[in-house]
Amino acid sequence: MKAIVVEDSRLAREGLIKMLQEYPDIDIAGAADHPSTALVLIHEHEPDIIFLDIHMPGESGFDLLEKLDYSPKIIFTTAYSEYAIRSFDFNTIDYLLKPISHERLKLAIEKLSMHSEEYKTSPKPALDIHSRMFVKDGDKCHLVPLESIRYFESCKNHVRIFFGNDNAFVRKSLNSVEERLPKKYFFRANRQYVVNLNEVTKIEESISDGYEITMSDGKTLEISRRNAVELKDLLSF
């Protein structure tokens, strides 16, 4: 399981990394001393788990999570107990108070392993284009035909779904939504959007060697250069 450690204290950071080396299933891909440097590492490695300090100079661990376009598992590491309630707004496995003991870390790793095994043994089935999605957005409930969805937009720790004249937020990562979509009809345009190819009305080359697509509601989206080749293959004879 790929992990990164985000901790502004060098001693605490190095100490936690040393403790984590006792667990062969945890692969430390990198470490950062500030949310800004952590963001670079996260975009590069897309870790499964982040060991995250909360109280750091300038930005907090929560500020970092708000910038992500997917929801990695989080084990918070902090000296402040008052953030515990807010931590459950995220994909939190555990909340460790410093100084972290070997026994307490072991318990957190066991929780992480149990969570991962549960996910492996009970994956949700892939959706068909004729499936309908139940979406609860605040007090509103929607039963949305999948084929009527124009696109999914990543919004921090939520995904915004655009369909008909409505849109709704669900608390999921764009990656987890994409995994259940039929690949024949839905395409990952870039880090922020997955689009319904049947709702694309125009495709044009862009100045960045990629493509720009226009959706049925008039919205234009840039196809990343990396995904442009896949799009051409998907839509070619």
C-alpha angles and dihedrals in degrees: 000000000000115000142174129198120221113192129139095208110082093207093049091045095050091042093054092046090052091051092048091054087075089070112072093193090063112081110193104215094179148322133233136193097206138030092248093058090039090057090059091051092047093052089049100046106019091212122211092221134026123199097208134190113209108201109060132147114277098354135035131225087253090057089055094051091050088062096054123102094207136039114246119184112268133210107186118214114193145139092224121084095187093080094061096099095050091048089072090068085078137054090280121176097175145345114225122194118212134278087052115210125211089243094053093046090050090055091051092051090050090053089049092051092048091050092050093048092050090053092049095050098046110037117166115248122254116263125242121226088248093052122112124224124218107219123184112193111178107301094345125090124199132188099202125190106230092225090059093060112103098191147333119235125201111230109180105281094354138064120225114213120206117203134151108327092329141075131194139188125231125186099241137104120257089238093057092048092048092053091064098045123099105255092214091068108024125062133189102235096181140323092297106039142051111188136199104239091210088063094055110107101175139020121193134171113254130214090251094067091257132088137269117214129197119214127214091261092054097257114141123213133188116232109218116243090243092056097041094084092050091050092052091050092047094052099037127096 
